[in-house]
């Protein structure tokens, strides 16, 4: 997993450093990480600033129904990263 992605998740969640230790690719943004709409918006902005316009969380979420939104994982975020950053 991309360490910067984990750091951005922690920053968006305003979480303590040890919070990030439990994050896995299968961690769901909603159920496992308990990110609310404000935190998701902050994360989206952080992703775009760091990785560019292709890392568009809002566009990804806009195309999903409720069950898919609930199932969105850190691995899904990782796939948003430009290829050289996703390794």
C-alpha positions in Angstrom: 0.0 0.0 0.0 1.2 3.5 -0.8 2.5 5.1 2.4 1.4 8.6 1.3 -2.2 7.3 0.8 -2.2 6.0 4.4 -0.9 9.3 5.6 -3.6 11.3 3.7 -6.3 9.0 5.1 -5.0 9.8 8.6 -4.8 13.5 7.9 -8.3 13.6 6.5 -9.6 11.7 9.5 -7.6 13.9 11.9 -6.6 10.6 13.5 -3.7 9.8 15.8 -0.7 8.2 14.2 -1.4 4.7 15.5 -4.9 4.7 13.9 -3.2 4.1 10.5 -1.5 0.9 11.7 -4.7 -1.0 11.3 -5.5 0.1 7.7 -5.4 -2.7 5.1 -6.3 -2.6 1.4 -9.6 -4.2 2.4 -10.4 -1.5 5.0 -13.8 0.0 4.0 -13.9 3.8 4.2 -17.3 3.8 5.7 -17.6 0.7 8.0 -14.0 0.2 9.0 -12.4 3.6 9.0 -15.7 5.4 9.9 -14.9 8.4 7.6 -17.8 10.8 7.4 -18.8 13.1 4.5 -16.6 16.0 5.7 -13.6 13.6 6.0 -14.2 12.1 2.6 -14.4 15.6 1.1 -11.1 16.5 2.8 -9.6 13.3 1.6 -10.7 14.0 -2.0 -9.0 17.4 -1.9 -5.8 15.9 -0.4 -5.7 13.2 -3.1 -6.1 15.7 -5.9 -3.5 18.0 -4.5 -0.9 15.2 -4.1 -1.7 12.9 -7.0 -3.4 15.2 -9.6 -6.8 15.3 -11.2 -7.0 11.5 -12.0 -7.2 10.8 -8.2 -10.8 12.1 -8.1 -12.6 10.5 -5.2 -15.7 12.6 -5.8 -16.1 11.3 -9.3 -15.6 7.7 -8.2 -18.2 8.1 -5.5 -20.7 9.8 -7.8 -21.0 6.7 -9.9 -21.8 4.4 -7.1 -25.0 3.3 -5.5 -25.4 3.0 -1.7 -24.1 -0.6 -1.3 -21.1 0.2 -3.5 -20.4 3.4 -1.4 -20.5 1.3 1.7 -18.1 -1.2 0.2 -15.5 1.3 -1.0 -12.1 0.3 0.2 -8.6 1.6 0.5 -7.7 -0.6 -2.4 -10.3 1.3 -4.5 -8.6 4.5 -3.5 -5.2 3.0 -4.4 -6.5 2.3 -8.0 -7.2 6.1 -8.3 -3.5 6.9 -8.0 -1.4 7.5 -11.2 0.3 4.3 -12.2 3.8 5.3 -11.1 2.4 6.3 -7.6 0.3 3.2 -7.3 3.2 0.8 -7.1 
